[in-house]
Every structure is written in structure tokens, then in C-alpha cells.
Amino acid sequence: MLSFYKKITAILVTAMMLFVPWTSPQAHTEKAKTGLIIYQNIPEVDVKVNGNKILLRALHVHREGYFTEVTEGLRWKSSNKKVATVDDHGVVTFFGKSGKTFITVTDGMRKDRIAFKVKSAPASKKSGKQNVKVTVVKEKGSRYDIIQKAIDGLTLEEKIGQMLMPDFRNFNGKPVTAMLPEIKELIQKYHIGGVILFRENVVTTEQTAKLVADYQQAAEKFGLLMSIDQEGGIVTRLQSGTNMPGNMALGATRSKELAYKVGHAIGEELYALGINMNLAPVLDVNNNPDNPVIGVRSFGENPELVAELGISYIKGLQDSGIAATAKHFPGHGDTAVDSHLGLPEVPHDRDRLQKVELYPFQKAMEAGVDAIMTAHVTFPKIDDTKVISQKDGTEISLPATLSYKVLTGLMREEMGFDGVIITDAMNMKAISDHFGPVDAAVRAVQAGADIVLMPVGLEEVANGLKKAVQNGDISQERINASVKRILTLKVKRGIFKQETPPDTQEIVNQALRVVGSKEHKQIEAEAAAKSITLVKNDHVLPLQANEVNSLVVVGNTMIESLGEAVRTYVPNATVIQAAAPLDEAQLQKVKEADAVIVGTYTSNVSGRLPSSPQMKMVQQIIANTDAPVIAIGIRNPYDVMSYPNVDAYLAQYGFQQASFQAAADTIFGVNTPTGKLPVTIPSYDGGVLYEYGHGLTY
């Protein structure tokens, strides 16, 4: 009897299925898309028409709330082809005629439109160019409020994933230079919102472009924030890009225009590679000569100079389509401890902090910087909270990264910043020594951080944050606020998951055209040339190459690079690499030379001391020759403190080849020095050797 009922049930189910229309998987996917919108219609997007063209982009909004970019199967149309036309890829071309046109897009089922008003004026006598003003008229309505809809459709796990930015510098002991199945699985399992790349990951232009494209395809619903520390100078990650001289070199040029050009060129190279977020520039005011971690990464010791050049650099980056990140808030410049190794303190009161450390950050916020990175530094006059260190049980001050008073009270409420707050790397000892990985991440989010950079243990931290929300230690509102800021940044910068994988070869070809281009190399050379600061010259420079028969170049670190630059003028120059006092044979070559060029390289206080082997060597050279001795501070301009009686001294602020060449060009009179010291150089007796702003010329 039971089997009879089973048969009847089976017949009925089959009969019912005959009346249910079959739908393909693709049809289900299409039904899941509830809307098609033109990207530029989104309220958060700032639309600018530069020249006579603009690229329109289209997004599908899905039933779950998330959105993806459509690049195929679209038809574009202009309602007034006398005013503008639009091609199959959404590129609108304006013809300079006054009028209005609607640009419409459809995928066959859905459509959207946007309007452009064009107003043209007669050509100016001065430029001879026609003045054309294009005004964008966006469509309005709730359909364009895609960010809040997306947040409403996300699970808690997906929201937390957006707030995590791990590194995959190495995997199983090897540098990650290509996408691995295990990494793709982690990105999808934890719904990761961003990844930071390091020098090990970005070896060649072609390889980097492919890796970044693969990362974006590994993402689930939203595009990834692909970030990197491409500051320029001593923190330059791309191995095949243009090696810009760095911030203190720019500080020496005193040029806003050059800072903009450098930021823009760096941005263009990153954009071509698919990297969309630069963890730069450093806005720390380096007023402590003993700072071991900031130094030449800062524009200088003057808050106004740091703000002025920093904002120009930020505008250059963001105008190229890259999200800029000002760091390290509230200021890492006046420290003598490296937060990678320990927990530094900035003890100053609010008045001093307002005038110095906070000033560049406030100006950057007002100028619309996309993101700000925190400092693992304690500021007891802002937050005097004490916590117990997990390292040794001692009482320590709370670092800014984990401080509600710093991130929410100061940055959000007092200074009015509503962009993305990203922590500095959470694996640095200032944090990892004193706090557990989960405890640190929870504290950072409670404090107001939106993105946890390089969490220690991805699974542990993701689960720990989820648990903290579930038990009420972190509110849903706190998480939603962060996700809103992150998605707003992604929308603003056009960072989307593409429904159709892009043509990798096209991306590679474009990257090869842009990265390390001739135009960028010219900016690099200009910045290097204008940065070289002639600090001292006792009537010995410039040297005349044709009058120098015997030239010796001495030093330890980077000395081959200096020698290579010098040999462009004196091909037979002798290069001596030595870290300690010279031996008799080396000293004899120095004694026989018509001139000696010595390069010193320091990154910390001990290396700069007169008692260090490097500085003893310089003093030995000065004491054993009557020939002019020309010294170059390869990295820190403070090196001259240990050999103030040298005949001539130049500061070059970095070890990129363009800076070595610029220094050599200056020594031989091809480059006229115009750089001004961005910092004061003190003397060891407590006085001042050279004032801020000092700089000689020929």
C-alpha cells in the first residue's frame, strides 16, 4: 500500500513539473539583476569632463544589493549627435557645439540615461582655443543609492571581510608573484575587501599587471582595494617603475608643481597596473633628527611646507584615479623609536600638536584626502589611558591606532574627517608585542578604524571581530559605518568587480606603455636635479672634469651607484668600497688624488656618530689629503654633523640612481644647485650647523 502512494506522489510531482516553465541558469542570473545604472549618475561620484571626451561606465545592481560593472552586451546612444556622439564602449565625444544631449545605455532588458549640457564661447585671443563648458546633469532617484542597499544586503561576515586588508607577501615560504588557488580561496572564504602588495610581489610590469587582474577576478561581489606603499624615495615598491626621489627631496625643491607632477606620475603607473590605493604620502613633520623610521620620508620639519607639498602630491595621486592615504596620524615625526620595533611616545600638549603634528593632516582633510593611516605611537596628552602589556605585564599608554579619543574623538569629531581610516600594519611590534591579534583588531575597530591592515592571523581576526559584534563589544552601527566609508571610496574611485574578465593582454600592453615611461623619467630627473642641496662649498665646486686627472670615490653603502654617476664625467675614476678606516693601499690612492668624493649613508643615530667606522673613515680622508674632499649625504642630510670641516657637502636625500646622477651633475657644474634644506642640521655641541632653508648655488 505504501509503495502505491509513493508511485502516485511521484506521478503527481512529475505532472506538476511539466507545468513549471524551465529557466536557464543565465536567466536566473539575469533576474537577479534588478537594475542597470550609469556609474556617473551615482551621487557620490564627482564627474569631470577634461577635454572633449568622457568614458561612461555602467553597473548592474543585483537583487542582494551588491553591484558589478558591465563591459559587454551594452548599446549606447546619443539623442543629439550634433552635440556629442558615444561609441560602443561608452566613450562620449563632444564637438564644441552648444546644446544638450541625453546618453542612453541598455543591456536589452534595462536602461539608464545621463544628460550633458554644452556651452561654447568664441576662442580666446590668447590661447586660440575654443572655450567649451560641459555640465553633467545626473538622473535622480533611489535607484542610485546603491551603497546603502549594498550594506543592507551583506551578511556580518561579508561586512567584516570588507574591513580586512591582509598581505600575501609570501606563501609557504615563497614570494607571491602569481595568483595561487589557496589565496583565491582565502579571499572568497573571508570576503576580503583589500590586499596590500609588497616589493616581493611586484617584480616586473607584465607580472604585476597580471597578478593584480587575477586578484580582482578572485573577489566575490566588490572590487578589491589593491594597495601598496609607493611613496617614492627610500620606500619604493615597484621594481620596474619610475624611482621618484622621495618626499624630503621634494621638500628641498620647495615646488608644489613638482610635488603634483610626482604624485600624478606615481598614480598613473599604479593605475596602469590596476593598483588603486597608494599608502602615501607621509605627512609626518620630521623635526627630530634622531627619527629612525620617518626621516627622508617626510617633506621636512616645517608644518606649512609638509602640508603644502603633501596636498599637491595627494591631488596628483587622486587626479590620476588613485586613492591617496595620508600617514601616520596624529604624527610620527617627533619620535626616536621605530614603531616597527617598539612603542614610541609623542609627549607634547594639544597646543603644540595642533600647530605642528596635526596641521598637515587637517589641511589634507580639508583638501579631500581619501584615507588616513594611523600611527602606532602614544600621545598621552590626547589619551592618557593605560593598559597592561601582554608582553611583560607592565602598564603602557594606549597607542593612537587603538585609541577612541584619537581616532573618533580627535580625527572624526574635532577635525571632521569622514574618509577611510586604515591602521598601520598590525604585525608591527608596537602593537603585536603588547596586544593579542584579536584584541588589537577589536580595539582598533572600537576606536574607529575602518580597515585593519595586515591582521595577524586572518581566520582568527575575522572570527574574533564577528564574535565581538555578536557579544556586543562592537555595535552593528560601528561596522556599518566603516563598510559605508569603504564602499563609498570604492565607488568614488570606480573600483568594481567586472562581470566579464578584462583582456589581460590589453592591460599588460597599457602598463608597459605607462610604467617607467620617458615622460615619467623626465619628472624623476627634474625632481632629483632640483632637490640637490649644496650645503657647504669652500671654493672647490664645481669641479672641471677636464682638469681632474685622478679622482677617487670612497664609501660603503650604494657607493657603486655614486661611482657610476661620477664616471659619466671622469671615466677612469677609482671607486673604493670601505666601511672602516682605509688601509695603506687605499689611503695612498686618496693621497694621490686631485679630488676625493666621499659618500656617507646613515639611517639612524649610531651610524651618524663621529665614532662610527664610516665617519672615522671620512675624518681620516680629510686628515690625509690636501686635495678637496667633497662629501655627499646619500640619505640623511644630517651626516655633515660628523665631519663639519669637509671642503664641500651636498645633500641628495635618497639612493635612487636619478639622485646620484643629479649629485654628480651638480659636482661638475652641469646642474646648478637650487635645493634648500627642508630641515635644520644641528651641531653636536647643541648649536645649529645649518638653518632650515639654507642652500648655496653657483
BELNORGI-V310845 format. One record per residue. N is the residue number from 0. PHI is phi in degrees with one decimal (* if undefined). Layout:
BEGIN
{{N,PHI} {N,PHI}}
END
This chain:
BEGIN
{{0,*} {1,-63.6} {2,-65.8} {3,-61.9} {4,-62.2} {5,-62.6} {6,-65.8} {7,-60.1} {8,-61.4} {9,-63.5} {10,-63.9} {11,-63.4} {12,-61.7} {13,-61.6} {14,-62.2} {15,-63.5} {16,-64.9} {17,-64.0} {18,-93.6} {19,-91.9} {20,-64.2} {21,-78.0} {22,-124.7} {23,-74.1} {24,-55.6} {25,-66.1} {26,-64.8} {27,-61.5} {28,-62.5} {29,-64.4} {30,-66.4} {31,-70.1} {32,-90.2} {33,-96.2} {34,-161.6} {35,-121.7} {36,-132.2} {37,-79.3} {38,-50.2} {39,-67.8} {40,-79.8} {41,-66.9} {42,-57.0} {43,-75.4} {44,-90.0} {45,-90.0} {46,-97.3} {47,-124.4} {48,-107.2} {49,-102.8} {50,78.9} {51,-113.4} {52,-136.3} {53,-148.4} {54,-94.9} {55,-89.1} {56,-123.5} {57,-126.1} {58,-125.4} {59,-92.5} {60,-101.1} {61,-93.2} {62,-55.9} {63,-73.6} {64,109.6} {65,-76.8} {66,-135.8} {67,-135.4} {68,-87.4} {69,-102.3} {70,-122.6} {71,-132.3} {72,75.1} {73,-107.5} {74,-122.3} {75,-108.4} {76,-148.6} {77,-107.3} {78,-80.6} {79,-140.2} {80,-73.2} {81,-75.2} {82,-86.5} {83,-160.5} {84,-116.5} {85,-136.2} {86,-94.3} {87,-65.5} {88,-100.9} {89,87.1} {90,-84.6} {91,-94.4} {92,-117.5} {93,-96.6} {94,-105.4} {95,83.0} {96,-96.9} {97,-67.3} {98,147.9} {99,-132.6} {100,-138.1} {101,-100.7} {102,-102.1} {103,-113.4} {104,-129.8} {105,-143.1} {106,-105.1} {107,100.4} {108,-119.5} {109,-127.6} {110,-152.2} {111,-151.5} {112,-147.7} {113,-145.8} {114,-112.8} {115,-130.6} {116,-103.4} {117,-114.8} {118,-126.4} {119,-112.4} {120,-124.9} {121,-57.0} {122,-61.7} {123,-75.8} {124,-65.5} {125,-70.5} {126,-93.3} {127,77.0} {128,-97.1} {129,-70.5} {130,-88.7} {131,-123.7} {132,-113.6} {133,-110.0} {134,-108.0} {135,-90.5} {136,-114.9} {137,-78.1} {138,-73.6} {139,-123.3} {140,140.8} {141,-66.3} {142,-62.5} {143,-93.8} {144,-84.7} {145,-78.6} {146,-70.7} {147,-65.4} {148,-61.1} {149,-63.9} {150,-62.2} {151,-61.6} {152,-92.6} {153,-90.3} {154,-78.1} {155,-59.5} {156,-61.1} {157,-67.8} {158,-64.7} {159,-62.9} {160,-58.7} {161,-62.1} {162,-91.6} {163,-107.9} {164,-130.6} {165,-77.5} {166,-109.0} {167,-122.7} {168,-61.1} {169,-132.0} {170,-141.1} {171,52.8} {172,81.8} {173,-124.4} {174,-60.1} {175,-88.7} {176,-115.7} {177,-146.1} {178,-62.4} {179,-112.3} {180,-56.1} {181,-65.5} {182,-70.5} {183,-58.1} {184,-63.3} {185,-65.2} {186,-59.7} {187,-80.0} {188,-64.6} {189,-104.9} {190,53.5} {191,-61.1} {192,-95.9} {193,-165.9} {194,-139.0} {195,-103.8} {196,-101.4} {197,-124.4} {198,-56.2} {199,-62.1} {200,-88.4} {201,-121.8} {202,-85.4} {203,-124.2} {204,-61.2} {205,-62.8} {206,-63.9} {207,-65.3} {208,-60.2} {209,-68.0} {210,-60.4} {211,-65.0} {212,-61.1} {213,-67.8} {214,-59.9} {215,-64.2} {216,-72.8} {217,-75.2} {218,-66.6} {219,-86.5} {220,-107.7} {221,-118.8} {222,-64.7} {223,-89.4} {224,-76.3} {225,-98.2} {226,-111.6} {227,-161.6} {228,-96.2} {229,-102.7} {230,-72.5} {231,98.6} {232,71.8} {233,-73.4} {234,-113.2} {235,-128.1} {236,-89.8} {237,-62.9} {238,-85.2} {239,-120.1} {240,-92.2} {241,-80.3} {242,-95.6} {243,-64.2} {244,-64.4} {245,112.6} {246,-65.7} {247,-66.8} {248,-61.4} {249,-64.5} {250,-58.9} {251,-68.6} {252,-75.9} {253,60.4} {254,-110.6} {255,-64.3} {256,-61.8} {257,-69.7} {258,-61.4} {259,-64.1} {260,-62.4} {261,-65.2} {262,-59.0} {263,-68.4} {264,-66.0} {265,-59.7} {266,-61.8} {267,-61.5} {268,-68.9} {269,-62.6} {270,-59.8} {271,-64.3} {272,-86.5} {273,93.0} {274,-78.7} {275,-116.4} {276,-139.6} {277,-107.0} {278,-83.2} {279,-162.3} {280,-96.4} {281,-72.0} {282,-112.4} {283,-70.3} {284,-91.5} {285,-85.8} {286,-102.6} {287,-120.1} {288,-58.4} {289,-88.8} {290,-65.1} {291,-90.1} {292,-120.7} {293,-96.5} {294,51.1} {295,-72.4} {296,-75.2} {297,-92.9} {298,-71.2} {299,153.0} {300,-97.5} {301,-98.9} {302,-58.4} {303,-65.5} {304,-64.0} {305,-59.6} {306,-65.6} {307,-62.5} {308,-73.3} {309,-62.7} {310,-65.9} {311,-62.8} {312,-62.5} {313,-59.6} {314,-62.1} {315,-59.9} {316,-62.2} {317,-70.5} {318,-67.4} {319,-88.2} {320,98.7} {321,-101.5} {322,-74.1} {323,-94.2} {324,-134.0} {325,-80.2} {326,-144.7} {327,-119.1} {328,-70.9} {329,-86.0} {330,142.6} {331,-110.3} {332,-75.1} {333,-100.6} {334,-129.2} {335,-117.1} {336,-123.3} {337,-84.3} {338,-69.4} {339,-68.8} {340,-114.4} {341,-155.1} {342,-110.2} {343,-79.7} {344,-131.3} {345,-113.4} {346,-88.0} {347,-70.7} {348,-79.5} {349,-60.2} {350,-61.8} {351,-66.6} {352,-60.5} {353,-62.1} {354,-79.4} {355,-113.7} {356,-60.7} {357,-80.3} {358,-55.9} {359,-63.1} {360,-67.9} {361,-60.9} {362,-65.9} {363,-65.8} {364,-60.5} {365,-64.1} {366,-85.7} {367,89.1} {368,-62.6} {369,-70.1} {370,-146.1} {371,-134.3} {372,-98.3} {373,-83.4} {374,-109.9} {375,-84.2} {376,-132.3} {377,-92.2} {378,-128.5} {379,-59.6} {380,-80.2} {381,-98.7} {382,-138.3} {383,-97.4} {384,-59.6} {385,-109.5} {386,-133.0} {387,-93.5} {388,-69.9} {389,-74.0} {390,-71.8} {391,-139.0} {392,77.7} {393,-81.7} {394,-87.6} {395,-129.3} {396,-76.8} {397,-79.1} {398,-64.3} {399,-55.4} {400,-56.7} {401,-109.0} {402,-103.3} {403,-62.8} {404,-63.8} {405,-80.8} {406,-77.1} {407,-92.8} {408,-61.5} {409,-83.6} {410,-70.6} {411,-76.5} {412,-80.2} {413,-81.1} {414,-92.0} {415,77.8} {416,-84.0} {417,-123.1} {418,-84.5} {419,-84.3} {420,-102.2} {421,-117.9} {422,-74.1} {423,-69.9} {424,-56.4} {425,-79.7} {426,-93.1} {427,-71.0} {428,-63.7} {429,-57.6} {430,-103.4} {431,-64.6} {432,-69.4} {433,-108.2} {434,-132.8} {435,-70.7} {436,-55.8} {437,-74.1} {438,-56.5} {439,-64.2} {440,-65.3} {441,-63.4} {442,-61.3} {443,-62.6} {444,-67.6} {445,-59.4} {446,-69.0} {447,129.1} {448,-69.9} {449,-94.7} {450,-123.7} {451,-94.9} {452,-87.5} {453,52.6} {454,-59.9} {455,-88.1} {456,92.7} {457,-60.8} {458,-63.4} {459,-60.6} {460,-71.4} {461,-59.2} {462,-68.5} {463,-65.2} {464,-66.5} {465,-61.4} {466,-63.0} {467,-64.1} {468,-72.5} {469,-63.7} {470,-94.4} {471,90.0} {472,-70.5} {473,-126.6} {474,-81.6} {475,-59.8} {476,-61.1} {477,-62.8} {478,-66.3} {479,-60.5} {480,-63.2} {481,-67.5} {482,-63.1} {483,-61.5} {484,-66.3} {485,-66.0} {486,-66.9} {487,-62.2} {488,-62.9} {489,-63.5} {490,-65.5} {491,-58.0} {492,-95.2} {493,67.0} {494,-98.7} {495,-133.3} {496,-75.4} {497,-91.8} {498,-65.9} {499,-107.2} {500,-55.0} {501,-69.4} {502,-73.5} {503,-60.6} {504,-65.3} {505,-64.0} {506,-61.9} {507,-61.3} {508,-60.6} {509,-65.3} {510,-61.6} {511,-64.7} {512,-74.3} {513,-95.2} {514,-70.8} {515,72.3} {516,-66.5} {517,-59.2} {518,-62.5} {519,-70.6} {520,-64.2} {521,-67.2} {522,-64.5} {523,-57.3} {524,-65.7} {525,-65.0} {526,-62.7} {527,-63.9} {528,-62.3} {529,-77.4} {530,-86.7} {531,-56.1} {532,-111.1} {533,-84.9} {534,-85.9} {535,-140.8} {536,-156.8} {537,-88.6} {538,60.2} {539,-114.4} {540,-110.9} {541,-79.4} {542,-76.0} {543,-99.7} {544,-55.9} {545,-75.3} {546,-103.9} {547,-100.7} {548,-89.0} {549,-133.4} {550,-124.5} {551,-117.9} {552,-113.3} {553,-124.9} {554,163.1} {555,-119.5} {556,-73.6} {557,65.9} {558,-70.8} {559,-64.2} {560,-65.1} {561,-65.6} {562,-60.1} {563,-60.7} {564,-68.2} {565,-64.5} {566,-68.3} {567,-68.7} {568,-108.6} {569,-126.0} {570,-58.5} {571,-96.5} {572,-59.2} {573,-89.3} {574,-109.4} {575,-114.8} {576,-97.4} {577,-153.6} {578,-106.7} {579,-115.9} {580,-49.3} {581,-67.9} {582,-80.2} {583,-61.2} {584,-64.8} {585,-65.9} {586,-65.1} {587,-64.0} {588,-63.7} {589,-64.6} {590,-62.9} {591,-87.1} {592,-77.9} {593,-77.3} {594,-157.7} {595,-124.8} {596,-110.1} {597,-121.0} {598,-108.8} {599,-116.2} {600,-131.5} {601,-132.4} {602,-131.4} {603,-149.5} {604,-66.8} {605,-63.8} {606,-67.9} {607,-91.8} {608,-64.2} {609,-57.0} {610,-83.6} {611,-71.7} {612,-55.0} {613,-61.7} {614,-73.3} {615,-62.3} {616,-63.1} {617,-62.8} {618,-63.4} {619,-62.8} {620,-63.7} {621,-59.5} {622,-75.3} {623,-112.0} {624,-145.4} {625,-94.4} {626,-71.6} {627,-61.6} {628,-110.9} {629,-110.0} {630,-105.2} {631,-125.8} {632,-81.0} {633,-64.0} {634,-115.0} {635,-86.7} {636,-69.2} {637,-75.4} {638,-56.1} {639,-62.5} {640,-55.9} {641,-90.2} {642,-143.8} {643,-64.5} {644,-90.0} {645,-65.4} {646,-72.1} {647,-148.6} {648,-143.5} {649,-121.5} {650,-105.7} {651,-116.5} {652,71.6} {653,-177.8} {654,-111.5} {655,-75.0} {656,-59.5} {657,-61.0} {658,-72.5} {659,-61.6} {660,-66.0} {661,-64.3} {662,-65.2} {663,-63.6} {664,-59.3} {665,-71.7} {666,-57.8} {667,-99.5} {668,79.6} {669,-78.6} {670,-107.6} {671,-82.0} {672,-67.6} {673,-130.3} {674,-66.2} {675,-120.3} {676,-57.5} {677,-85.5} {678,-139.9} {679,-84.1} {680,-102.4} {681,-80.7} {682,-106.8} {683,-74.1} {684,-93.4} {685,93.6} {686,-94.7} {687,-121.9} {688,-79.4} {689,-141.3} {690,-75.1} {691,-54.0} {692,93.4} {693,-71.0} {694,-177.5} {695,-96.3} {696,-145.8} {697,-98.9}}
END
